[in-house]
Amino acid sequence: MTGAKRRAAISFTGGKDSCAVLHLMRASEVALRASEGWAEEAWRADLRERLAQVADCEAVLLVTFVPAGGTQPFKAHPLEVVKLQAQALGLPHVVLEVSPQPSFLDSYRANMAALRERHDVEVLATGDILDVFMPRAAAGSGLSLLSPLFGIPRRVLLELVWAYGMRPLITCVNVTKFAVQPKLAVADAAGAPTEATAAVAGEREAPGEVGPGEAQRGDGGDGGAASGGAESCAGQPVAPSMGDGAAAAPTTASTAAAAGSGCSGDSTEQPPPPPPLLGLVLDRAAHRDAVLPAVQAYGVDECGEWGEYHTMVLGSALFGGGGGELGLRLRTEARREGDYAYLAILSAELVAGTPPQPPSS
């Protein structure tokens, strides 16, 4: 490719998806080399198309959108950890506050315009897989929005995560996504009563490889940080449609009560405990032994795209100057708040190599 590349900012939460976008942009050869061993030619073709989207871009900045005032701490993506990740990746990092005044949409748009003016960037790249909010926010900002993971097959995304040596720690789980609703009386087409069992995770459009956007997001999106509504797993408000891996299903009094009692209607059956995802590093073994069984049992998205779980990347091939010489060591404590189980960060530090993670207390 000839000519200067476009300067790009990465919308960055530190989760696996925003990290994947950065890695595709900065080290495409790693993905291409790994894809040679993939069994599916369709996966390789999909990857080539996505790499073509970022081929004319140079990642020069990481940007994290946070709620204004610092009143809602991130549960899934603690800001102090995000800052350490940026340090390990060797890129400048800016934190921009978004506010509901006059609206989150206007606040995002103003922040995007400021990115262009103050940092001389042309492109904002997000890790969104399913989103309709960020394209609306980018319109009129002067920035081009790029979402190279949009509609990606989930297994392709995970293969990329592993190819880049990422170690995504599952930091937050929406436990209501891992329970099966008791049987409910419904009516068939003729009006006759019948029974059906619905997974909590199934109370939305079935997850596919491409979707029009959704209200509850997983680790995936990374596009926006906040947008009005109930507080999410990430300690952020949830928008009607927004793109950030930081946004998860809204908690309401009724859903919290149902989750706490394990009942719906007059049933008193307790839901099974959530699978042991919290605190796992999402490697191939954890995917095989914990994630895939949850997909089969509860219909959750394989990459947590509907808010089932969130991650923070502890290390990768690009940490420490591109050789993986640095990694994050976290001391954590498992906590529960409403619908969410999460890891509270007690301490975080960058250390040489691939540090073992002390168990959560």
Number of C-alpha atoms within 10 A of each C-alpha: 6 5 6 9 14 17 18 28 31 26 27 34 40 30 29 32 34 28 28 23 26 27 22 23 24 17 14 18 13 15 21 17 11 15 21 11 10 13 9 11 12 11 18 19 11 13 22 15 12 19 19 13 15 23 15 16 20 19 22 18 21 26 20 21 21 24 22 13 9 9 10 15 15 21 23 34 27 19 17 13 23 20 19 19 28 20 17 24 23 17 14 13 21 17 13 18 16 24 18 17 9 8 13 20 23 18 19 27 22 16 18 28 19 17 23 20 13 9 15 14 23 21 23 25 29 32 32 33 31 31 28 18 22 25 16 16 22 23 13 13 19 17 23 17 22 23 23 23 27 19 16 19 17 18 12 19 20 21 18 24 23 20 17 23 17 26 23 25 23 23 30 31 30 28 23 25 27 23 23 20 25 22 15 15 12 13 12 10 7 6 8 9 11 11 11 11 12 15 19 19 25 17 10 12 10 13 16 12 12 13 15 10 17 20 21 24 34 34 36 32 34 33 34 31 31 30 27 17 14 17 20 27 36 30 23 26 22 29 28 14 19 32 33 39 38 37 37 33 25 22 19 13 9 10 15 17 15 18 21 14 14 19 16 17 9 7 13 11 12 16 18 10 10 16 15 13 22 22 21 18 21 24 17 13 11 14 18 12 13 16 22 16 15 22 16 11 13 19 21 26 24 22 25 23 27 31 31 26 32 33 31 27 28 27 27 26 21 22 23 21 14 15 11 20 17 25 24 24 20 22 16 20 15 16 13 14 11 17 23 25 22 26 26 21 19 11 12 14 13 20 14 12 15 17 15 10 15 10 12 16 11
